[in-house]
Amino acid sequence: MFEALASSEKLSKEDATRWAFFLRDLVAQDPLDAQAAYSELFDRGRATSLLLF
């Protein structure tokens, strides 16, 4: 995946670098911790909830 980012012609070098840092940090985490952190993004209130009120 990192090679695909580096060779992408559609992403700027800056965006590719940001994605690479994000992916590096994501794969370094325990999968359950990463999933919990992602789920927390949507549990903060109506504005970001995935539930229909």
ZADOLUM-819753 format. One record per residue: residue number from 1; residue in three letters; x, y, z of N, C-alpha, C in turn. Coordinates in steps of 0.02 Angstrom, whole numbers. Layout:
REM residues N
<rodren><num>NUM</num><residuo>Ala</residuo><n_east>X</n_east><n_north>Y</n_north><n_up>Z</n_up><ca_east>X</ca_east><ca_north>Y</ca_north><ca_up>Z</ca_up><c_east>X</c_east><c_north>Y</c_north><c_up>Z</c_up></rodren>
...
REM end
This chain:
REM residues 53
<rodren><num>1</num><residuo>Met</residuo><n_east>41</n_east><n_north>-59</n_north><n_up>0</n_up><ca_east>0</ca_east><ca_north>0</ca_north><ca_up>0</ca_up><c_east>44</c_east><c_north>63</c_north><c_up>0</c_up></rodren>
<rodren><num>2</num><residuo>Phe</residuo><n_east>98</n_east><n_north>60</n_north><n_up>37</n_up><ca_east>143</ca_east><ca_north>118</ca_north><ca_up>40</ca_up><c_east>174</c_east><c_north>131</c_north><c_up>-29</c_up></rodren>
<rodren><num>3</num><residuo>Glu</residuo><n_east>189</n_east><n_north>78</n_north><n_up>-65</n_up><ca_east>217</ca_east><ca_north>87</ca_north><ca_up>-132</ca_up><c_east>167</c_east><c_north>118</c_north><c_up>-179</c_up></rodren>
<rodren><num>4</num><residuo>Ala</residuo><n_east>103</n_east><n_north>98</n_north><n_up>-172</n_up><ca_east>51</ca_east><ca_north>127</ca_north><ca_up>-213</ca_up><c_east>43</c_east><c_north>202</c_north><c_up>-199</c_up></rodren>
<rodren><num>5</num><residuo>Leu</residuo><n_east>48</n_east><n_north>221</n_north><n_up>-136</n_up><ca_east>44</ca_east><ca_north>292</ca_north><ca_up>-119</ca_up><c_east>102</c_east><c_north>330</c_north><c_up>-149</c_up></rodren>
<rodren><num>6</num><residuo>Ala</residuo><n_east>161</n_east><n_north>302</n_north><n_up>-144</n_up><ca_east>221</ca_east><ca_north>336</ca_north><ca_up>-168</ca_up><c_east>220</c_east><c_north>345</c_north><c_up>-244</c_up></rodren>
<rodren><num>7</num><residuo>Ser</residuo><n_east>190</n_east><n_north>297</n_north><n_up>-279</n_up><ca_east>191</ca_east><ca_north>300</ca_north><ca_up>-352</ca_up><c_east>127</c_east><c_north>330</c_north><c_up>-382</c_up></rodren>
<rodren><num>8</num><residuo>Ser</residuo><n_east>81</n_east><n_north>351</n_north><n_up>-339</n_up><ca_east>17</ca_east><ca_north>378</ca_north><ca_up>-363</ca_up><c_east>28</c_east><c_north>444</c_north><c_up>-400</c_up></rodren>
<rodren><num>9</num><residuo>Glu</residuo><n_east>-3</n_east><n_north>450</n_north><n_up>-458</n_up><ca_east>0</ca_east><ca_north>512</ca_north><ca_up>-496</ca_up><c_east>-59</c_east><c_north>558</c_north><c_up>-479</c_up></rodren>
<rodren><num>10</num><residuo>Lys</residuo><n_east>-108</n_east><n_north>532</n_north><n_up>-444</n_up><ca_east>-168</ca_east><ca_north>571</ca_north><ca_up>-428</ca_up><c_east>-162</c_east><c_north>609</c_north><c_up>-363</c_up></rodren>
<rodren><num>11</num><residuo>Leu</residuo><n_east>-117</n_east><n_north>587</n_north><n_up>-319</n_up><ca_east>-107</ca_east><ca_north>620</ca_north><ca_up>-255</ca_up><c_east>-46</c_east><c_north>666</c_north><c_up>-258</c_up></rodren>
<rodren><num>12</num><residuo>Ser</residuo><n_east>-52</n_east><n_north>722</n_north><n_up>-224</n_up><ca_east>7</ca_east><ca_north>765</ca_north><ca_up>-218</ca_up><c_east>56</c_east><c_north>730</c_north><c_up>-171</c_up></rodren>
<rodren><num>13</num><residuo>Lys</residuo><n_east>118</n_east><n_north>749</n_north><n_up>-174</n_up><ca_east>169</ca_east><ca_north>719</ca_north><ca_up>-130</ca_up><c_east>151</c_east><c_north>731</c_north><c_up>-57</c_up></rodren>
<rodren><num>14</num><residuo>Glu</residuo><n_east>124</n_east><n_north>790</n_north><n_up>-41</n_up><ca_east>105</ca_east><ca_north>806</ca_north><ca_up>28</ca_up><c_east>47</c_east><c_north>761</c_north><c_up>51</c_up></rodren>
<rodren><num>15</num><residuo>Asp</residuo><n_east>-3</n_east><n_north>751</n_north><n_up>9</n_up><ca_east>-59</ca_east><ca_north>707</ca_north><ca_up>27</ca_up><c_east>-36</c_east><c_north>635</c_north><c_up>35</c_up></rodren>
<rodren><num>16</num><residuo>Ala</residuo><n_east>7</n_east><n_north>612</n_north><n_up>-9</n_up><ca_east>32</ca_east><ca_north>544</ca_north><ca_up>-5</ca_up><c_east>71</c_east><c_north>534</c_north><c_up>60</c_up></rodren>
<rodren><num>17</num><residuo>Thr</residuo><n_east>109</n_east><n_north>584</n_north><n_up>80</n_up><ca_east>147</ca_east><ca_north>580</ca_north><ca_up>143</ca_up><c_east>99</c_east><c_north>577</c_north><c_up>202</c_up></rodren>
<rodren><num>18</num><residuo>Arg</residuo><n_east>47</n_east><n_north>618</n_north><n_up>201</n_up><ca_east>-2</ca_east><ca_north>617</ca_north><ca_up>256</ca_up><c_east>-36</c_east><c_north>549</c_north><c_up>261</c_up></rodren>
<rodren><num>19</num><residuo>Trp</residuo><n_east>-55</n_east><n_north>521</n_north><n_up>204</n_up><ca_east>-87</ca_east><ca_north>455</ca_north><ca_up>204</ca_up><c_east>-38</c_east><c_north>402</c_north><c_up>230</c_up></rodren>
<rodren><num>20</num><residuo>Ala</residuo><n_east>24</n_east><n_north>407</n_north><n_up>211</n_up><ca_east>74</ca_east><ca_north>359</ca_north><ca_up>234</ca_up><c_east>82</c_east><c_north>361</c_north><c_up>310</c_up></rodren>
<rodren><num>21</num><residuo>Phe</residuo><n_east>84</n_east><n_north>421</n_north><n_up>339</n_up><ca_east>88</ca_east><ca_north>428</ca_north><ca_up>412</ca_up><c_east>26</c_east><c_north>398</c_north><c_up>445</c_up></rodren>
<rodren><num>22</num><residuo>Phe</residuo><n_east>-33</n_east><n_north>414</n_north><n_up>417</n_up><ca_east>-95</ca_east><ca_north>387</ca_north><ca_up>445</ca_up><c_east>-95</c_east><c_north>311</c_north><c_up>443</c_up></rodren>
<rodren><num>23</num><residuo>Leu</residuo><n_east>-77</n_east><n_north>282</n_north><n_up>387</n_up><ca_east>-77</ca_east><ca_north>209</ca_north><ca_up>381</ca_up><c_east>-24</c_east><c_north>177</c_north><c_up>426</c_up></rodren>
<rodren><num>24</num><residuo>Arg</residuo><n_east>34</n_east><n_north>208</n_north><n_up>431</n_up><ca_east>85</ca_east><ca_north>182</ca_north><ca_up>476</ca_up><c_east>60</c_east><c_north>178</c_north><c_up>547</c_up></rodren>
<rodren><num>25</num><residuo>Asp</residuo><n_east>28</n_east><n_north>232</n_north><n_up>570</n_up><ca_east>2</ca_east><ca_north>234</ca_north><ca_up>638</ca_up><c_east>-55</c_east><c_north>184</c_north><c_up>647</c_up></rodren>
<rodren><num>26</num><residuo>Leu</residuo><n_east>-97</n_east><n_north>177</n_north><n_up>596</n_up><ca_east>-154</ca_east><ca_north>132</ca_north><ca_up>600</ca_up><c_east>-132</c_east><c_north>59</c_north><c_up>606</c_up></rodren>
<rodren><num>27</num><residuo>Val</residuo><n_east>-85</n_east><n_north>38</n_north><n_up>564</n_up><ca_east>-63</ca_east><ca_north>-32</ca_north><ca_up>566</ca_up><c_east>-20</c_east><c_north>-48</c_north><c_up>627</c_up></rodren>
<rodren><num>28</num><residuo>Ala</residuo><n_east>5</n_east><n_north>3</n_north><n_up>661</n_up><ca_east>45</ca_east><ca_north>-8</ca_north><ca_up>721</ca_up><c_east>1</c_east><c_north>-22</c_north><c_up>782</c_up></rodren>
<rodren><num>29</num><residuo>Gln</residuo><n_east>-64</n_east><n_north>-5</n_north><n_up>777</n_up><ca_east>-110</ca_east><ca_north>-15</ca_north><ca_up>832</ca_up><c_east>-137</c_east><c_north>-86</c_north><c_up>834</c_up></rodren>
<rodren><num>30</num><residuo>Asp</residuo><n_east>-160</n_east><n_north>-105</n_north><n_up>893</n_up><ca_east>-198</ca_east><ca_north>-167</ca_north><ca_up>899</ca_up><c_east>-263</c_east><c_north>-157</c_north><c_up>860</c_up></rodren>
<rodren><num>31</num><residuo>Pro</residuo><n_east>-285</n_east><n_north>-206</n_north><n_up>820</n_up><ca_east>-345</ca_east><ca_north>-197</ca_north><ca_up>780</ca_up><c_east>-408</c_east><c_north>-178</c_north><c_up>821</c_up></rodren>
<rodren><num>32</num><residuo>Leu</residuo><n_east>-416</n_east><n_north>-206</n_north><n_up>879</n_up><ca_east>-474</ca_east><ca_north>-189</ca_north><ca_up>920</ca_up><c_east>-470</c_east><c_north>-118</c_north><c_up>946</c_up></rodren>
<rodren><num>33</num><residuo>Asp</residuo><n_east>-410</n_east><n_north>-95</n_north><n_up>963</n_up><ca_east>-402</ca_east><ca_north>-25</ca_north><ca_up>985</ca_up><c_east>-416</c_east><c_north>23</c_north><c_up>927</c_up></rodren>
<rodren><num>34</num><residuo>Ala</residuo><n_east>-393</n_east><n_north>5</n_north><n_up>867</n_up><ca_east>-406</ca_east><ca_north>48</ca_north><ca_up>809</ca_up><c_east>-481</c_east><c_north>52</c_north><c_up>794</c_up></rodren>
<rodren><num>35</num><residuo>Gln</residuo><n_east>-515</n_east><n_north>-4</n_north><n_up>800</n_up><ca_east>-587</ca_east><ca_north>-5</ca_north><ca_up>789</ca_up><c_east>-624</c_east><c_north>36</c_north><c_up>841</c_up></rodren>
<rodren><num>36</num><residuo>Ala</residuo><n_east>-602</n_east><n_north>31</n_north><n_up>904</n_up><ca_east>-634</ca_east><ca_north>70</ca_north><ca_up>958</ca_up><c_east>-624</c_east><c_north>145</c_north><c_up>947</c_up></rodren>
<rodren><num>37</num><residuo>Ala</residuo><n_east>-565</n_east><n_north>165</n_north><n_up>926</n_up><ca_east>-551</ca_east><ca_north>236</ca_north><ca_up>913</ca_up><c_east>-594</c_east><c_north>261</c_north><c_up>856</c_up></rodren>
<rodren><num>38</num><residuo>Tyr</residuo><n_east>-603</n_east><n_north>221</n_north><n_up>804</n_up><ca_east>-645</ca_east><ca_north>241</ca_north><ca_up>747</ca_up><c_east>-718</c_east><c_north>247</c_north><c_up>769</c_up></rodren>
<rodren><num>39</num><residuo>Ser</residuo><n_east>-742</n_east><n_north>200</n_north><n_up>809</n_up><ca_east>-811</ca_east><ca_north>201</ca_north><ca_up>832</ca_up><c_east>-824</c_east><c_north>262</c_north><c_up>877</c_up></rodren>
<rodren><num>40</num><residuo>Glu</residuo><n_east>-775</n_east><n_north>282</n_north><n_up>916</n_up><ca_east>-782</ca_east><ca_north>340</ca_north><ca_up>960</ca_up><c_east>-796</c_east><c_north>404</c_north><c_up>921</c_up></rodren>
<rodren><num>41</num><residuo>Leu</residuo><n_east>-772</n_east><n_north>407</n_north><n_up>859</n_up><ca_east>-784</ca_east><ca_north>467</ca_north><ca_up>818</ca_up><c_east>-858</c_east><c_north>480</c_north><c_up>809</c_up></rodren>
<rodren><num>42</num><residuo>Phe</residuo><n_east>-898</n_east><n_north>427</n_north><n_up>809</n_up><ca_east>-969</ca_east><ca_north>434</ca_north><ca_up>794</ca_up><c_east>-1013</c_east><c_north>430</c_north><c_up>856</c_up></rodren>
<rodren><num>43</num><residuo>Asp</residuo><n_east>-983</n_east><n_north>426</n_north><n_up>914</n_up><ca_east>-1021</ca_east><ca_north>421</ca_north><ca_up>976</ca_up><c_east>-1020</c_east><c_north>485</c_north><c_up>1016</c_up></rodren>
<rodren><num>44</num><residuo>Arg</residuo><n_east>-1007</n_east><n_north>541</n_north><n_up>983</n_up><ca_east>-999</ca_east><ca_north>604</ca_north><ca_up>1019</ca_up><c_east>-1060</c_east><c_north>649</c_north><c_up>1016</c_up></rodren>
<rodren><num>45</num><residuo>Gly</residuo><n_east>-1113</n_east><n_north>629</n_north><n_up>984</n_up><ca_east>-1173</ca_east><ca_north>670</ca_north><ca_up>981</ca_up><c_east>-1208</c_east><c_north>664</c_north><c_up>915</c_up></rodren>
<rodren><num>46</num><residuo>Arg</residuo><n_east>-1262</n_east><n_north>701</n_north><n_up>908</n_up><ca_east>-1303</ca_east><ca_north>696</ca_north><ca_up>847</ca_up><c_east>-1267</c_east><c_north>717</c_north><c_up>784</c_up></rodren>
<rodren><num>47</num><residuo>Ala</residuo><n_east>-1223</n_east><n_north>765</n_north><n_up>788</n_up><ca_east>-1190</ca_east><ca_north>791</ca_north><ca_up>728</ca_up><c_east>-1146</c_east><c_north>738</c_north><c_up>695</c_up></rodren>
<rodren><num>48</num><residuo>Thr</residuo><n_east>-1118</n_east><n_north>693</n_north><n_up>733</n_up><ca_east>-1072</ca_east><ca_north>643</ca_north><ca_up>704</ca_up><c_east>-1098</c_east><c_north>572</c_north><c_up>711</c_up></rodren>
<rodren><num>49</num><residuo>Ser</residuo><n_east>-1158</n_east><n_north>564</n_north><n_up>735</n_up><ca_east>-1185</ca_east><ca_north>497</ca_north><ca_up>747</ca_up><c_east>-1203</c_east><c_north>462</c_north><c_up>682</c_up></rodren>
<rodren><num>50</num><residuo>Leu</residuo><n_east>-1196</n_east><n_north>397</n_north><n_up>682</n_up><ca_east>-1218</ca_east><ca_north>357</ca_north><ca_up>625</ca_up><c_east>-1290</c_east><c_north>332</c_north><c_up>635</c_up></rodren>
<rodren><num>51</num><residuo>Leu</residuo><n_east>-1317</n_east><n_north>345</n_north><n_up>694</n_up><ca_east>-1386</ca_east><ca_north>326</ca_north><ca_up>709</ca_up><c_east>-1434</c_east><c_north>380</c_north><c_up>684</c_up></rodren>
<rodren><num>52</num><residuo>Leu</residuo><n_east>-1492</n_east><n_north>359</n_north><n_up>663</n_up><ca_east>-1543</ca_east><ca_north>407</ca_north><ca_up>642</ca_up><c_east>-1586</c_east><c_north>425</c_north><c_up>701</c_up></rodren>
<rodren><num>53</num><residuo>Phe</residuo><n_east>-1593</n_east><n_north>489</n_north><n_up>713</n_up><ca_east>-1633</ca_east><ca_north>512</ca_north><ca_up>770</ca_up><c_east>-1702</c_east><c_north>530</c_north><c_up>747</c_up></rodren>
REM end
